[in-house]
Amino acid sequence: MEKTITARTGNEAMAEAMRQINPDVCAAYPITPATEIMQIFAGFVNDGRVKTNLITVESEHSAMSACVGSAAAGARTMTATSSQGLALMHEILFIASGIRLPIVMADVNRALSAPINIHCDHSDTMAERDSGWIQIFSENTQEAYDSMLQANRIAEHKDVITPVMVTTDGFIISHGMERLEMYPDAEVQKFVGEYKPQYTVLDVDHPITVGSLVLTDYYLEYKKAQHEAMKAAKRVILEVGKEFGKTFGREYGLIETYKADDADFILVAMGSTAGTAKAAIEELRQEGIKAGLLKIRVFRPFPAEEIAAVLTKAKAVAVLDRCESMSNQAGPVATEVKAGLYDAGVKVPLASYIYGLGGREIYIEDIKNVYRELKNIAEGKLKPEQAKYIGLKE
Amino acid sequence: MTTKPNLKTWRDIPVGGVLESGTSEHFHTGGWRSKVPVWQKKNCIQCLTCWAFCPDNAIKLVDGAKGKERAEFDYDFCKGCGICPEECPQNNKIFKELKAKDANLKGSPSTATGTPGFDEKAAILFVGLKEAKDKYNIK
């Protein structure tokens, strides 16, 4: 297969992925730093390079509402948003997942107000972690592009039928230009495949009810069915990731490890910081510190067993959260990692950190310091702290 | 754990709760009423305004001498919202006449029940549950 080597920003890569997928409908509203995705895609619509019906709406609440209507009509439906926009979609996100509509969304991680801030952290996406959407994080532009190409297959799989959001880190990935390997349109379309919806509200010969009232007698059963779909999603994400690897040469899983096999100290991170951590690990290995990384690619469904299996060998673990959940304990990633370890019976010293809120830079040296603290924790010189802020002015 | 034997399990329910259409026919909402509309056929001019305004399709149509006519309320579905007595042009006409005679008359056609002269001439009365049962034989 002939791949095209290009230079693309994360937003450009996501728009290109959407062009290749050629969805039936997109409904979106602009918001920094995700605006460009739909702006570029609107150009593709204007130039006749896609057959997509692009619906411009008056808010993100309306954007997701239009997506729900479109997906219920049986159209392959996509959108893009970020931060306050995602927050404004909140109500409708639960409806999309609850009535099981396989919408795919490009979501650019950005801090939530207040104070108002346009830069990266994960608080917007983490605020939707219980919305019933599958959540896939990207380390770089290539992963964002690749995950977008897999998202429809995962969302539309008969055992899943659940919406998917693929995220990039605001500005760091969305506006950072990187090397991107693109695949031919025809190969992508063959991989993504034709969408066969399970129903359409537009079939007047077979009228149906979508979104009916479900009270005490069945609500619990609907949630259990959704719960099981999320469980099945773990298997389907692996299957699709494997097939993607066979087709395009890059395989994807729920998590990725980097030099974790023999590592004494393992750091858990998501998104672009995983790349920074890899650079830190290279330097630490030169210093003789056995550092390793566990990158969580898929946060929903949460790969608790897979994470516990990797961390069980570590002498000390650090979990990095780019989100503050104000729980007085730790950020959401650390909290879930700890829950997974408890269930697996793994007792390992674990320190949790909050970093990068509102786009605060995280440097290789910051991450090296975390590993050094882990070494001290493992040697009993330091007690593991929870929700320790990195890079704070004190 | 107890489960009602006639209910489906989580494995058997349709994905996303998609059902055949018209399921609201099985869901009788008449029990929600706290007031009851009473149709006085003798005063009705068959304009079908009430039929058009009813949000619950609780006013049925039948074939009459001059075309479609309204029939009795479908009390299985009438929630007692009070829109029909309010919109009824016959009620409004009567109420206006009464008001012209008595400037101190308060309220609207739907609250005029019990006002002397109104109950006899109105096409749709809006009465309490007990009155509906005792006086008009409506449950």
Interface residues (C-beta under 8 A of the other chain):
Chain A: G98 I99 R100 L101 I161 Q198 Y199 P207 I208 T209 V210 G211 S212 L213 V214 D217 Y218 L220 E221 Y222 K224 A225 E228
Chain B: K4 L7 K8 T9 W10 R11 I13 V15 G16 G17 V18 L19 E20 S21 G22 T23 F27
